[in-house]
Amino acid sequence: QVQLVESGGGLVQAGGSLRLSCAASGRTFSNYAMGWFRQAPEKEREFVAAISYSGDMTYYAGSMKGRFTISRDNSKNTLYLQMDSLKPEDTAVYYCAASNRYGFSHSSQYHSWGQGTQVTVSS
């Protein structure tokens, strides 16, 4: 399995931006499609975005499309999530995850997970 470590979370005001990173190790990063999920208190884990092995295809949850951008740098074994125009309802723990196939939005299709990074958006 690939090991994943997220970073870049923090406290930001509504309308602000954050960029999350997910560093991968242990296996060949480019062999995996990747995704971002989030989980707010007392809510189920929610799909945010997915990216293909090379990064040429991306897929977003409807509410994030146009505000969030997923990307990857396979030379650095790193996944990114650029979050703009943040809203208080974006407050959650954000997780990166690896999958053997691209295009899944359900967490059960991802086999490796990071520990999460907290994002808090104040109003």
C-alpha positions as CSV (number, residue, x, y, z in Angstrom):
1,Q,0.0,0.0,0.0
2,V,1.0,3.6,-0.5
3,Q,1.4,5.8,2.6
4,L,-0.2,9.2,2.5
5,V,0.3,12.3,4.6
6,E,-1.8,15.4,4.2
7,S,-0.7,19.0,5.1
8,G,-1.8,22.6,4.5
9,G,-4.9,22.8,6.6
10,G,-5.7,25.6,8.9
11,L,-8.0,28.5,9.8
12,V,-9.1,30.8,7.0
13,Q,-11.9,33.5,6.7
14,A,-14.8,33.0,4.3
15,G,-13.8,33.9,0.8
16,G,-10.2,32.9,1.4
17,S,-8.0,30.2,-0.1
18,L,-6.0,27.2,1.1
19,R,-3.9,24.7,-0.7
20,L,-3.7,21.2,0.7
21,S,-0.9,18.8,-0.1
22,C,-0.7,15.0,0.1
23,A,2.7,13.4,0.1
24,A,2.9,9.8,-1.0
25,S,5.5,7.2,-0.3
26,G,6.1,3.5,-0.4
27,R,4.8,2.7,-3.8
28,T,4.9,4.2,-7.3
29,F,2.6,7.2,-7.0
30,S,1.7,7.4,-10.7
31,N,0.2,3.9,-10.5
32,Y,-2.7,5.2,-8.5
33,A,-5.7,7.4,-9.2
34,M,-6.2,9.8,-6.3
35,G,-9.0,11.5,-4.6
36,W,-9.9,14.0,-1.9
37,F,-12.7,13.5,0.6
38,R,-13.8,15.5,3.6
39,Q,-15.7,14.8,6.8
40,A,-17.5,17.4,8.9
41,P,-18.5,16.7,12.5
42,E,-21.4,14.3,12.8
43,K,-21.6,13.9,9.0
44,E,-20.6,11.1,6.6
45,R,-17.4,11.2,4.6
46,E,-18.0,13.2,1.4
47,F,-16.3,13.0,-2.0
48,V,-14.6,16.1,-3.1
49,A,-12.6,15.4,-6.2
50,A,-10.6,12.7,-8.1
51,I,-7.7,12.8,-10.5
52,S,-6.4,10.2,-13.0
53,Y,-3.0,8.6,-12.9
54,S,-1.3,11.1,-15.1
55,G,-3.5,14.0,-14.0
56,D,-5.1,14.5,-17.4
57,M,-8.6,13.8,-16.1
58,T,-10.3,15.3,-13.1
59,Y,-13.8,14.9,-11.6
60,Y,-15.5,17.0,-8.9
61,A,-18.4,16.9,-6.6
62,G,-21.0,19.4,-7.8
63,S,-20.7,21.8,-4.9
64,M,-16.9,22.0,-5.2
65,K,-16.7,22.4,-9.0
66,G,-15.4,25.8,-9.9
67,R,-14.0,26.5,-6.5
68,F,-11.7,23.6,-5.9
69,T,-8.9,22.3,-8.2
70,I,-7.3,18.9,-7.8
71,S,-3.8,18.4,-9.3
72,R,-0.8,16.2,-8.9
73,D,2.9,16.2,-9.5
74,N,4.1,12.7,-10.1
75,S,7.8,13.8,-10.1
76,K,7.2,15.0,-6.5
77,N,4.8,12.2,-5.4
78,T,2.4,14.8,-4.3
79,L,-1.3,15.5,-4.7
80,Y,-2.8,18.9,-4.3
81,L,-6.2,20.5,-3.6
82,Q,-6.4,24.2,-4.3
83,M,-9.5,25.6,-2.5
84,D,-10.8,29.1,-3.4
85,S,-13.8,31.1,-2.3
86,L,-14.1,29.0,0.8
87,K,-17.3,28.9,2.8
88,P,-18.0,28.0,6.4
89,E,-19.7,24.9,5.2
90,D,-16.4,23.7,3.8
91,T,-15.2,23.2,7.4
92,A,-14.1,19.6,7.7
93,V,-11.2,17.2,8.0
94,Y,-9.9,16.7,4.5
95,Y,-8.4,13.3,3.5
96,C,-6.5,12.2,0.5
97,A,-6.9,8.6,-0.7
98,A,-5.5,6.2,-3.4
99,S,-7.4,4.0,-5.7
100,N,-6.4,1.4,-8.3
101,R,-8.9,2.9,-10.8
102,Y,-10.0,6.4,-11.7
103,G,-13.4,7.8,-11.5
104,F,-14.8,6.6,-8.3
105,S,-16.6,8.9,-5.8
106,H,-17.3,6.3,-3.2
107,S,-14.8,5.9,-0.3
108,S,-15.1,2.1,-0.5
109,Q,-13.2,2.2,-3.8
110,Y,-10.1,3.8,-2.2
111,H,-7.7,1.5,-0.4
112,S,-5.2,3.8,1.2
113,W,-5.9,6.9,3.3
114,G,-4.0,9.7,5.0
115,Q,-4.7,10.8,8.5
116,G,-6.5,14.0,7.5
117,T,-5.9,17.7,7.8
118,Q,-8.4,20.1,9.5
119,V,-9.8,23.0,7.5
120,T,-11.8,25.6,9.4
121,V,-13.5,28.4,7.6
122,S,-14.8,31.3,9.8
123,S,-17.7,33.5,8.8
